[in-house]
Amino acid sequence: SYSFCTLLINKQPIPKTMFRRSLFRLAAANINVTVTTAEKEVVKLTANIGESLMEAMKRGGLDIEAACDGACACSTCHCYIDEKDFDKLPERSEDEEDMLDMALDPRDNSRLACQVQITPELHDLKVELPESVTSQL
């Protein structure tokens, strides 16, 4: 049995009864995110389910370049996902892997924030921003 959000993100058919019960909760749900900036400042923000981590960080006032505006065509939204949260994310796409190959100081827990979709499973997500990023645009 999958959650409503998992079915939605994976573009699977959603049973009507599950849709009705979950739609209101989904629209009203927020996820707490803690971001440690390159300057080691800890910023707490709220992300909306269904938006990307990049969108949530920009909306939360963090200074991330996001040069391609979420098109997975650069590595300027490169971030490190806390180990406890990393396994909750889907596998990286080949495009994301290619962009991370160009990132400065990639790690095993590196992701592009534009490719991380906020789901209920990511409640209390912890993210760290790298000291520097590079853009190939």
Secondary structure, 3 states (H helix, E strand, C coil): CCCHHHHHHCCCCCCHHHHHHHHHHHHHCEEEEEEECCCCCEEEEEEECCCEHHHHHHHCCCCCCCCCCCCCCCCCCEEEECHHHHCCCCCCCHHHHHHHHCCCCCCCCEEEHHHCECCHHHCCEEEECCCCCCCCC
